[in-house]
Amino acid sequence: MERETKNEKGEKEILTEGPHLFRSYTPKPLHPRIAPLNLESSATKPKIFEVCRATTAAPGFFDPQTIGEDHFCDGGVGANNPTLLAIEELESQSESFKTVVSFGTGQRAPHTIFRSRNWGRWHLGSAIAQLDSLFQRAKESLTDCEKTHKHVERESMKTKSFKYYRFNPETHLGRVKLDEWESKRDDDRGKGGKCSTLEYIKHWTNVEIKKKEVQAQLAELAGELVRRRRERTKDGDMWERYACCVVYRCHEEECRVDEKPFSCTLRRKMKRHLETKHHKDHSNDLFGPGGLEVELDGCREDPEFPSGPF
């Protein structure tokens, strides 16, 4: 991320910053040593299409996305795999988590400077080739997803505090370049066949998905997600908050503080508020039969920008 600012002379300057987390909630700085990333920007409410543009604006392919005074490009340089950033965010909020899922776009064969037989023969041609090789290796190091994957995998196995799933095709897809779009390319099936880039991606993705070990992991993950959803549906109020991010606001004037109405995130809490603070109950016929429930419906708001489930 880059931020536009002004120096003492009033001239525009561009400050280069690190990774940026787009949130649908406002984080809490609970620990002085583990501050949430880009906390000062959490009040910004970008639209979903802006976030999509910002996180896919690959340098050299798509222009940076400007949101306010901030200029964003994708996380491919330094944070191509954001799994660790997400885990650190949860830890900074003292939130427990049991499942981490990461999806990759294909493993690339590691680039090495030792493949060339001319290593050590420093004439102009080979020197340029070796320098290019070093550059490519440095670039791949910046965009490497596997280092983060291995780190998270080790943490999962060591702490056993969460289950880690990683789905990433092991072969072929890593050979597709970011700007590739061909109508006829080698299909890599060993018979000299040709296919389009899209057909190539579909075929090798299906090959990966059909592997027994991948099928087993997908089934296990699906079972865990269904189990968690069923647990949430047992508490209707919590599921409403989790799925829709609703907010309940009291419309009584006496409940306004600094021009803001009393609010809560669960229906039962607002119901308790109306019963204890305003002495309303089901016999209240202000709105006819079932008046309290009707009034609760009137207090319910679906925010334009979801504020998170908690």
C-alpha positions in Angstrom: 0.0 0.0 0.0 1.1 3.6 -0.7 -0.2 6.6 1.1 -0.3 10.1 -0.3 0.8 12.8 2.1 2.3 16.3 2.2 5.7 17.4 3.6 6.5 20.6 5.5 6.7 22.5 2.2 3.2 21.4 1.2 4.5 19.2 -1.5 2.9 15.8 -2.2 4.9 12.7 -1.1 4.2 9.1 -1.4 4.8 7.0 1.7 5.2 3.3 1.0 3.7 1.0 3.7 3.3 -2.7 4.1 0.3 -5.1 3.8 -3.2 -3.8 4.4 -6.1 -5.7 5.9 -9.5 -4.8 4.6 -12.0 -5.5 7.4 -15.8 -5.6 7.8 -15.3 -4.8 11.5 -13.4 -2.4 13.8 -10.5 -4.2 15.5 -9.7 -3.6 19.2 -6.1 -2.9 20.3 -6.1 -5.3 23.1 -2.3 -5.9 23.5 0.3 -3.1 23.4 2.8 -5.4 21.7 0.4 -6.9 19.1 -1.4 -3.9 17.6 -3.8 -4.7 14.8 -2.5 -4.0 11.3 -3.4 -0.6 9.8 -5.7 0.2 12.7 -6.0 3.8 11.7 -7.7 2.9 8.4 -10.3 0.6 10.0 -13.0 3.3 9.8 -12.7 3.4 6.0 -15.7 1.5 4.4 -14.6 0.7 0.9 -17.1 -1.0 -1.4 -16.5 -4.7 -2.3 -15.6 -4.0 -5.9 -12.9 -1.6 -4.6 -11.4 -4.2 -2.4 -11.4 -6.8 -5.2 -9.7 -4.3 -7.5 -7.1 -3.4 -4.8 -6.2 -7.0 -4.0 -5.9 -8.0 -7.6 -4.1 -4.9 -9.0 -0.9 -6.8 -10.0 1.9 -4.3 -10.8 2.6 -4.3 -14.5 -0.8 -5.7 -15.3 -3.5 -3.5 -13.5 -3.3 0.0 -12.2 -3.3 0.5 -8.4 -6.7 1.1 -6.9 -7.1 4.4 -5.1 -9.3 4.6 -2.0 -9.3 7.9 -0.3 -5.6 9.0 -0.2 -4.3 5.4 -0.2 -3.1 3.6 -3.3 -3.3 -0.2 -3.3 -1.8 -3.0 -5.4 -2.2 -6.7 -4.8 -0.3 -8.5 -2.0 1.9 -10.4 -4.4 5.0 -8.7 -3.2 5.7 -9.9 0.3 2.2 -11.1 1.3 1.1 -13.3 -1.6 -0.2 -15.8 1.0 -2.1 -13.8 3.6 -2.9 -16.8 5.9 -0.3 -15.8 8.5 -1.6 -12.2 8.5 -5.1 -13.5 9.2 -3.9 -15.7 12.1 -2.0 -12.8 13.6 -5.1 -10.6 13.3 -7.2 -13.1 15.3 -4.5 -13.5 17.9 -4.3 -9.7 18.3 -8.0 -9.7 19.0 -7.7 -12.6 21.4 -10.1 -14.6 19.3 -9.9 -18.4 19.4 -10.1 -20.3 16.1 -10.1 -24.0 15.4 -9.9 -24.2 11.6 -7.7 -22.5 9.0 -8.2 -23.1 5.3 -5.9 -21.9 2.6 -6.3 -22.1 -1.2 -3.4 -21.8 -3.6 -3.3 -21.3 -7.4 -0.6 -23.9 -8.2 2.9 -24.6 -7.0 5.8 -23.4 -9.2 9.0 -25.3 -9.7 11.6 -23.5 -7.7 13.9 -21.3 -9.8 17.6 -21.9 -9.1 20.7 -20.1 -10.3 22.6 -23.4 -10.4 20.8 -24.9 -13.4 23.0 -23.2 -15.9 26.2 -25.1 -16.9 27.9 -21.8 -17.5 28.0 -20.8 -13.8 31.4 -19.4 -13.1 32.2 -18.6 -16.7 31.9 -14.8 -16.5 31.8 -13.4 -20.0 29.2 -10.8 -20.8 26.5 -13.2 -22.1 26.6 -15.6 -19.2 27.0 -12.8 -16.7 23.8 -11.2 -17.9 22.1 -14.6 -17.7 23.2 -15.2 -14.2 22.2 -11.8 -13.0 18.8 -12.4 -14.6 18.6 -15.7 -12.8 19.4 -14.0 -9.5 16.8 -11.4 -10.1 14.2 -14.1 -10.9 15.0 -16.0 -7.7 14.7 -12.8 -5.6 11.4 -12.1 -7.2 10.1 -15.6 -6.6 11.2 -15.3 -3.0 9.0 -12.2 -2.5 6.0 -13.9 -4.0 6.5 -17.4 -2.5 3.4 -18.8 -0.9 4.9 -22.1 0.2 7.1 -20.5 2.9 4.0 -19.2 4.7 2.2 -22.5 4.1 5.0 -24.5 5.7 5.2 -22.0 8.6 1.4 -22.3 9.4 1.6 -26.1 8.9 4.4 -26.4 11.5 2.4 -24.2 13.9 -0.7 -26.3 13.5 1.3 -29.5 14.2 3.2 -28.1 17.1 0.5 -26.3 19.0 -2.4 -28.5 17.9 -4.7 -25.5 18.7 -6.2 -25.5 15.2 -6.7 -27.8 12.2 -5.0 -26.6 9.0 -6.2 -27.4 5.5 -4.2 -26.4 2.4 -5.5 -27.0 -1.1 -2.9 -26.2 -3.8 -2.4 -28.1 -7.1 1.0 -29.7 -7.0 1.8 -29.8 -10.7 1.1 -28.0 -14.0 -0.9 -25.0 -12.8 2.2 -23.3 -11.5 3.4 -23.1 -15.1 0.6 -20.7 -16.1 1.8 -17.2 -16.1 -0.3 -14.3 -14.8 -0.8 -12.8 -18.2 -1.2 -16.0 -20.2 -4.3 -16.4 -22.4 -3.7 -18.7 -25.3 -6.1 -20.5 -27.6 -3.6 -23.3 -28.2 -0.9 -24.4 -25.8 0.6 -27.7 -24.8 -1.8 -29.6 -22.6 1.0 -31.3 -20.8 -0.6 -34.7 -21.1 2.4 -36.2 -22.9 0.6 -36.8 -26.3 1.3 -33.4 -28.0 -2.3 -32.2 -27.5 -3.3 -28.6 -27.5 -5.9 -26.7 -25.5 -6.7 -23.2 -24.4 -5.4 -21.7 -21.2 -8.9 -21.9 -19.5 -9.2 -25.6 -20.5 -5.7 -26.3 -19.2 -6.6 -24.7 -15.8 -9.9 -26.7 -15.6 -8.3 -30.0 -16.5 -5.4 -29.9 -14.0 -7.6 -28.5 -11.3 -10.0 -31.5 -11.7 -7.0 -33.9 -11.7 -6.0 -32.4 -8.3 -9.5 -32.5 -6.9 -9.9 -36.2 -7.8 -6.9 -37.3 -5.8 -8.0 -39.5 -2.9 -6.1 -37.6 -0.3 -7.6 -34.3 -1.5 -11.1 -35.8 -1.5 -10.6 -37.0 2.0 -9.5 -33.5 3.2 -12.4 -31.8 1.4 -14.9 -34.2 3.0 -13.4 -33.7 6.4 -13.5 -29.9 6.0 -17.1 -29.9 4.7 -18.2 -32.0 7.7 -16.5 -29.6 10.1 -18.1 -26.5 8.5 -21.6 -28.2 8.5 -21.1 -29.1 12.2 -20.2 -25.5 13.1 -23.2 -24.2 11.1 -25.6 -26.5 12.9 -24.1 -25.4 16.3 -24.8 -21.7 15.3 -28.4 -22.4 14.2 -29.2 -23.7 17.7 -28.9 -20.1 18.9 -31.2 -18.1 16.5 -29.9 -14.7 17.8 -26.3 -15.6 17.3 -26.9 -17.0 13.9 -28.8 -13.9 12.9 -25.8 -11.8 14.0 -23.3 -14.1 12.4 -25.0 -14.5 9.1 -26.5 -11.0 8.6 -24.5 -8.8 11.0 -27.7 -7.1 12.2 -27.8 -4.4 14.8 -30.7 -3.4 17.1 -31.1 0.2 18.0 -33.5 1.6 20.6 -35.7 4.5 19.2 -36.6 6.0 22.6 -35.2 9.5 23.0 -34.1 8.9 26.6 -31.7 6.2 25.4 -29.7 8.6 23.2 -26.1 9.3 24.3 -24.1 11.9 22.3 -26.8 11.8 19.7 -26.4 8.1 19.3 -29.1 5.6 20.3 -28.5 2.7 22.5 -27.6 -0.3 20.4 -26.8 -4.0 20.8 -26.1 -6.9 18.5 -28.4 -9.6 19.8 -32.2 -9.5 19.7 -32.6 -11.0 23.2 -30.4 -8.2 24.6 -32.7 -5.5 23.0 -35.7 -7.4 24.2 -34.3 -7.3 27.8 -33.5 -3.6 27.4 -37.1 -2.8 26.3 -38.5 -4.9 29.2 -36.3 -3.5 32.0 -35.6 0.1 30.8 -39.0 0.9 29.1 -41.2 -1.7 30.9 -42.6 -3.1 27.8 -43.8 -6.7 27.4 -45.9 -8.9 25.2 -49.1 -7.5 26.6 -48.1 -4.1 25.3 -50.7 -3.4 22.6 -49.0 -0.3 21.1 -48.5 -2.2 17.9 -51.4 -4.6 18.3 -51.0 -8.3 19.2 -47.5 -9.4 19.8 -46.5 -5.7 20.1 -43.0 -6.3 21.6 -41.9 -8.6 18.8 -43.2 -6.0 16.3 -41.2 -3.3 18.0 -38.1 -5.5 18.1 -38.5 -5.9 14.3 -38.6 -2.1 14.1 -35.3 -1.8 16.0 -33.6 -4.3 13.7 -31.1 -2.8 11.1 -29.2 -4.5 8.4 -26.1 -2.4 8.0 -24.9 -1.2 4.6 -21.4 -2.4 5.5 -21.4 -5.5 7.7 -19.6 -4.9 11.0 -18.6 -8.5 11.7 -20.3 -11.3 13.7 -19.0 -10.4 17.1 
